[in-house]
Amino acid sequence: MIPRLKFAHLPTTIEAMPRLSGALNGPRLLVKRDDQTGLAFGGNKTRKLEFLVAEAQSQGAKTLITAGALQSNHCRQTAAAAARFGFDCILVLVGEPPAETSANLLLDQLFGAQIIWTKKSLRDKTLQEVFETSASKGQKPFLVPYGGSNPTGALGYVFAMEEFISQNIPADWIVIASSSGGTQAGLVLGARVFGYPGKILGISVDEPKHTLQRRVATLASETGKRMEKKMGFTEDEVLVNSDYSIPGYGVMTPAEVEAISLFARYEGLLLDPVYTGRAAAGMIDLIRKGFFNRNDTVLFWHTGGQPALFAEKYQNDLAR
Ligand SMILES: Cc1ncc(COP(=O)(O)O)c(C=O)c1O
């Protein structure tokens, strides 16, 4: 039995987006609300952390250590899970302490996480050093991988696919923001294990197409092994569009601003500037280009991240 804690608010609902669909003159649009998974404003990390925190507990760990960007949703949710289950938490964040502490960083601090700052080029090294120091002090550290994306974390999305299939609302396409790849890998494996016939399109947030395809295929295969299923995945079985990643990680362009604004004004839904804003911008562009058939059903799998809306860096562009 693979250990799992159950704290996510599941199943997440699937809602129709008829006004957005009408405004875009597009296919039928649905949204799966994984921004409502619970745990510190929810998001895709909750499902991954059910397995990762259970593994940490089963190993007798006392401290969760992870790394990410200054406004990392993964770090915010890991810090919350640590607080909830009685671990200490150390976060290695890339950047420098900002003049004003806002959004996810503010929440990291509220959850009592210790923050260590590093440069991007030194991230892996700093993480390793922090881990070793913590171990040598007897703090029993457990390393939560970047983005929660290893075979343990990806299990969360294998079972998310099972949940989606059991909701019996068929979709021809699932569109999802993809970055460290665990979410897409879990869905791709889950689709094969539980039998979802549609397509899963990852909109790359920050990686070139082939890098992300390779990462997702490898992770899906490894996660299959973790489940004792012999299932191999090749790169070309993983659908990725990286056209929208060109501006770079965390750079909010007019396309993300428009996507955030369309979801807000037509559906009363909030996206985030980094991940779901970019994935939705990609989906909207693909709709306009006629990529989907008019009678397709396209499900936007919302992975959360909205606290970043309140990060200082995005305020000027969003406040109009
Ligand atoms: C809100 C949000 N959506 C999507 C993703 C991407 O998920 P993954 O890293 O599993 O590809 C992240 C990752 O940090 C995220 O925070």
The ligand as a Tripos MOL2 file, in Angstrom:
@<TRIPOS>MOLECULE
LIG
   16    16     1     0     0
SMALL
NO_CHARGES

@<TRIPOS>ATOM
      1 C1         -0.7290   27.1120  -10.0600 C.3       1 LIG1
      2 C2          0.1480   26.1160  -10.7220 C.ar      1 LIG1
      3 N1         -0.2880   25.5240  -11.8330 N.ar      1 LIG1
      4 C3          0.4610   24.6180  -12.5030 C.ar      1 LIG1
      5 C4          1.7190   24.2840  -12.0530 C.ar      1 LIG1
      6 C5          2.5090   23.3210  -12.8480 C.3       1 LIG1
      7 O1          2.4160   22.0170  -12.3270 O.3       1 LIG1
      8 P1          3.6060   21.0180  -12.5310 P.3       1 LIG1
      9 O2          4.8080   21.6390  -11.8700 O.co2     1 LIG1
     10 O3          3.1570   19.7690  -11.8910 O.co2     1 LIG1
     11 O4          3.8460   20.8670  -13.9860 O.co2     1 LIG1
     12 C6          2.2230   24.8590  -10.8710 C.ar      1 LIG1
     13 C7          3.5740   24.5080  -10.4010 C.2       1 LIG1
     14 O5          4.1670   25.1090   -9.5760 O.2       1 LIG1
     15 C8          1.4090   25.7980  -10.1900 C.ar      1 LIG1
     16 O6          1.8390   26.4010   -9.0660 O.3       1 LIG1
@<TRIPOS>BOND
     1     1     2 1
     2     2     3 ar
     3     2    15 ar
     4     3     4 ar
     5     4     5 ar
     6     5     6 1
     7     5    12 ar
     8     6     7 1
     9     7     8 1
    10     8     9 2
    11     8    10 1
    12     8    11 1
    13    12    13 1
    14    12    15 ar
    15    13    14 2
    16    15    16 1
@<TRIPOS>SUBSTRUCTURE
     1 LIG1         1 GROUP 0 **** ****
